[in-house]
Amino acid sequence: MTESMSKRRSMPETAGYLAQLPGSVIGLGIITILAGVAILVWPGATVGAIGLVFGIFLLINGVFRLVSALASDERSGGSRALVALLGVVSILVGVLVLRHPFQTLAIMTLLLGLYWVISGLLETIHAVGSPGLSGRGWAVAAGLISLAAGIVVLVYPAVSLVVLVWLLGVQLVIGGAFVVALGIQIRRELRSAAPSVPQRRAPSEPRQAAADRHQTGQSSSG
């Protein structure tokens, strides 16, 4: 039965199902944390190195969110549109960050600030407008942190490379930790909502004894 249902599921539906699994969400959070750690520990990090790590992360994050939005039947139309828009923005900024002409400190700071503001705003609106969203509090917190980081970068654009490295690395580590917590919360909610399988109860002692007496009586009479 399960195999036949899985065979009927199309590739987009399968991708959307996998993207919504708690393990996939936790995996995305771990990737985010690793990207932040890589930026923080990169020896003599340059703008090009930051652009490489951050751009690859944005592409992975964008594809994850886009597939999750387009192939999901559980979200409402507005919710799917917000998640899809967030995925498109992530992919677009990732492509720009990876292009060599945009790998200057001023442009990288501007792209980083704009992305954090837009993604944080969309993430917060999506979480606030989805009362039944699993791990809603974690999603709101992650969105607000991203929004605040983007505003700081845009208000103070004349940052040094060292400050940019620390801002990006710390934000990715914190944001990734929130995503991991979100995945763990989703897993707990799914486990608590899963129906428990009733166990067969062993026959009670009096009934078992009566059955034994009845069987003994039949044997003696025979």
N, C-alpha and C positions, 0 to 999 in steps of 0.2 A: 504493500500500500504506500509506504513512504517512498520506495524507489520509483513507483509509477508517478507519484506527485512531483518528485524531483525531476523526472524526465520531462514532464510537461512544462516545467518552469523555463522560460526563455532566458537567454543570456543577460539582457538588461535587468530582468527581475532577479536573477541569481546574484548579479553584481550589487543591486540595491539591497538585497537581503543580507549579503555578507558585510556591506558597509554599515549596516545598522546593528550588527552583533556587538555585544559588550567587548568582546576580545578585539574587534577591529577598532573600536573607539579607544580602548586602552593602548593599542598598538600605535595609533596616531599620536596619542599623548606622549608615548615613549620616544617616538621619532622627533617630536617637538622639543622634548627635553634634551635629547642627544644633539640636535642642531644648536640649541643654546649653549650647551657645554662645549661643543666644537668651536664655536665663535669665541667663547671666553678663554679657552686654553690655547687657541691658535697662536703659535709663536710669531711675533711681529706681524699681526694681522693687517692686511691691506684692504683698501676699498674693494678691490677685485675679489679677494678671498671672502669678504663678507657677502658680496653680491652672489658668489657661487653657492655658498651654503644656504643663504636666505632664499635665493631664487629656486633652488632645487626643493627646499621645504615648501615654498609657496605652490609650486607645481603639484607636488604630492597632495597637499592640503586641498587645493582647488579641485583636482580630479576626484578625491574622496567625497567632497561635499556635493559636487555636481552629480556624480553617480547616485549618491544617497538621495538627492532631491528628485531626480528625474525618474528613478525606478521604484520609488516608494509609493505605496497605495494607502498608507496609514496616515500620512500628513494631509492637511487641508490644502486647497489650492494656494492660498496666500502664504502659508508656511513653506510650501515647496518652492514658491517663487523666491522667497527671501533666501533660502538655503542655496538655491541655484544661482541667484545673483551674487551671493558671497563666494561661491565657487568660481564664477566667471571673473570676478574682481581679483581673486587670489591668483588665478592662472595668468591674467593680463599683467598684473604687477610682477609676477614671477618672470614672465618673458622679458619685460622691460629691464628688470634688475640684472638679468643674465646678459643683456646686450652690452657690448663694450662702450659705446658712446655715452651710455647712461651711468657708467661706473665712475662717477666723480662724487666727492664728498657732499657737495651741495645738492645734487640731484638725488643721490641715494637717501639723504636725510628727508628731502621733500616726499619722495615715494614712500619711504618708511612711515612718515607721519600720516600721510593721506590714507595709506592702507590700514594702519591701526585705527584711525578715526572711523573710516567707512565700515571695516569689519566689526569693530566693537559696537558701532551703532546698530548694524544689521543683526548681530548676534543678540544684543540686548532686546531689540524689538521682537525678534523671533521668540526668545525665551519668555518675555513678559506676555506676549500674545498667545502663548500655547499653554493653557492651564494644565493639560494632561501630559506635558512633556516630562519624561523621566530625567531626574537630576536637574530640575529646572533652576534651583538655587545656584548650583555650580556653573551652569551656563550663563546666568545673569552676572555672576561675579567675574567670570572670564571676560565677558563682553565689556563690563565697566572698566576693568583693568586695562584692556586694550584701548578703549576710548580715552582713558586718562593719559596713557603713555603717548598716544598720538597727539593729543592736545599739547602736552609738554614739548614734544619735538617740534611741532609747528609754531608754538609761541616762541621757543628759543632755537631757531634754525642754525645759528652760528655755533655749532658744537664741534669739538675736536674729534679726531678719529677715535681716540681712547674712550671718550664719553659715548660716542655712537656704538662702539663695540660693547661697552657695559650695558647700555640701555637695551640694545637688541638681545644680547645674551641673557640678561636677567629676565626680560619680558618673556622670552621663549621658554625659559625654565619654569617660571611661575605659571604661564599659560598652559604649558604641557602638564604640569602637576594638576591643574584644575581639570584638564581633559581626562587624565587618568582617574581622578576622583569621580568625574562624571560617568565614566565607563563602569567603575566599581559600583556606583549607585544604581545604574541601570541593571547590572547583573543581580544585585540584591533584590530590586523590585521585581524582576522577572522570576526569580526563585520563590519569592514570597507569594506571587500571584499564580504560580503553577499549582494545579490541583494535586492534592496528595492522593497517592494510590492506597486504597484501603487494604489492609492486611487481613488474611483469613484467620479468624480466631479459632483456636483449638477448642474442641468440645469440652464443656465443663465437666468436672469430676462426677457430680451426681448423675448426669445423663450417661456418661461413659460407664459408670458402675451399674446403672439400670440395664444398659445394653448388654453388659457382660452377664448379669443375672438371667436376662431373658434368653441369651444364647445357651447358658448352662442348663436352664430348664428344658429347652427344646432337646438338648443332647440327652438328658436323662430320660425324658419321656420316649425318645426314639429307641 
